Amino acid sequence: MKLTRGRDYGVRGILHLAMQPFEQVTLLRDVARNVDVPESYLAKIFQDLNKAGLVRSYRGAKGGFSLARPASEITLLQVIEALQGPISLNRCLDIREVCPRQEVCAVSPVLRRAQEQLLETLDAATFDVLAKETLALEQEAENGAA
């Protein structure tokens, strides 16, 4: 599975919001600048994340975005699926399709186990932990550069 540019941008945007105090409203241009994403593209991504209930949008002079719930309650899996739909390693595992060969295919169970492990790993990765790890890595990089 390869993350598209849009999914990567969405993950980076959510991660930036997770590094802010909960419910702090952050301007879209500040998020875009900090995660090196085009603002217009990030706006579209955040619209999808808003519809999925992962971010909250605020209009007006003090408008912007914040996480819709604590970072500890948002997983990497939720963000990826909000932007692409259900993850499947192969079309035979896509819940939206029916594979006519599934009953006679020895590959399908192997892919299913791999997909289950991937989904479990992504679902276990919460943005509070990812934010803390990112801050630690940034500090380490700063200390190494000094």
C-alpha positions in Angstrom: 0.0 0.0 0.0 1.3 3.4 -1.0 -0.1 6.6 0.4 -1.1 9.1 -2.2 0.2 12.6 -1.9 -3.2 13.8 -0.7 -3.3 11.2 2.1 0.3 12.0 3.1 -0.7 15.7 3.2 -3.7 14.9 5.3 -1.6 12.9 7.8 0.9 15.7 8.0 -1.9 18.3 8.6 -3.6 16.2 11.3 -0.2 15.6 12.9 0.5 19.4 13.0 -2.9 20.0 14.7 -2.2 17.2 17.2 1.0 19.0 18.2 -1.1 22.0 19.2 -3.1 22.3 22.4 -6.5 20.6 22.0 -9.2 22.8 20.5 -6.6 25.5 19.6 -7.7 26.9 16.3 -4.9 27.1 13.8 -5.0 29.1 10.5 -4.9 27.0 7.4 -2.0 29.0 6.0 0.0 28.3 9.2 -0.6 24.5 8.9 0.2 24.5 5.2 3.4 26.4 5.8 4.5 24.3 8.7 3.9 21.0 6.9 5.1 22.2 3.5 1.8 21.6 1.7 0.0 23.9 -0.8 -2.7 25.7 1.1 -5.4 25.2 -1.6 -4.8 21.5 -1.6 -4.8 21.2 2.1 -8.1 23.1 2.3 -9.7 20.4 0.2 -8.2 17.7 2.3 -9.3 19.3 5.5 -12.9 19.5 4.1 -12.9 15.8 3.8 -11.4 15.4 7.3 -14.1 17.7 8.6 -16.8 15.6 7.0 -15.3 12.5 8.6 -15.4 14.2 12.0 -11.7 14.4 12.5 -11.1 18.1 12.3 -13.4 21.1 13.1 -13.6 24.1 10.8 -14.1 27.6 12.1 -15.1 30.5 9.8 -14.4 34.2 10.1 -11.5 36.4 11.1 -10.4 34.0 13.7 -11.2 31.0 11.6 -9.1 28.0 10.9 -9.0 24.3 12.0 -8.6 22.2 15.1 -8.9 18.6 15.9 -12.5 17.6 16.4 -11.6 15.2 19.3 -8.4 14.6 21.4 -5.4 13.3 19.4 -5.5 10.2 21.6 -8.8 9.3 19.9 -7.6 9.7 16.3 -5.7 7.0 14.6 -3.6 6.8 11.5 -6.1 4.3 10.1 -9.0 6.7 10.6 -7.2 9.5 8.7 -6.2 7.4 5.8 -9.6 5.8 5.4 -11.3 9.2 5.7 -9.3 10.3 2.7 -9.4 7.2 0.5 -12.1 4.8 1.9 -11.4 1.3 3.2 -7.9 -0.1 2.8 -7.5 -3.2 0.8 -4.3 -4.8 -0.4 -6.0 -6.4 -3.4 -9.4 -6.1 -5.0 -10.3 -9.5 -3.7 -10.2 -8.0 -0.2 -12.1 -4.9 -1.0 -15.4 -5.0 0.9 -17.1 -3.1 -2.0 -16.3 -6.0 -4.5 -17.0 -9.7 -4.6 -14.2 -11.9 -6.0 -15.6 -15.0 -7.9 -12.3 -16.9 -7.3 -12.2 -16.4 -3.5 -13.3 -20.0 -2.7 -10.5 -21.5 -4.8 -7.7 -19.0 -4.3 -4.8 -19.8 -1.9 -3.4 -16.3 -2.2 -6.5 -14.6 -0.7 -6.1 -15.9 2.9 -2.4 -14.8 2.9 -3.3 -11.3 1.7 -6.2 -11.2 4.2 -3.8 -11.9 7.1 -1.3 -9.3 5.9 -4.1 -6.7 5.5 -5.4 -7.5 9.0 -1.9 -6.9 10.4 -1.6 -3.6 8.5 -5.0 -2.4 9.7 -4.2 -3.3 13.3 -0.9 -1.4 13.1 -2.4 1.7 11.6 -5.3 1.6 14.1 -2.9 1.3 17.0 -1.0 4.5 16.0 -2.7 7.4 17.7 -1.9 11.0 16.9 -1.0 11.9 20.5 1.8 9.4 20.5 2.8 10.4 16.9 2.9 14.1 18.0 5.1 13.3 21.0 7.5 11.2 18.9 7.7 13.9 16.2 8.5 16.6 18.8 11.2 14.3 20.2 12.7 13.7 16.7 12.7 17.4 15.9 14.5 18.2 19.2 17.0 15.4 18.5 17.6 16.8 15.0 18.1 20.3 16.4 20.5 19.1 19.0 22.5 17.2 16.4 22.7 20.2 14.1 24.0 22.4 16.9 
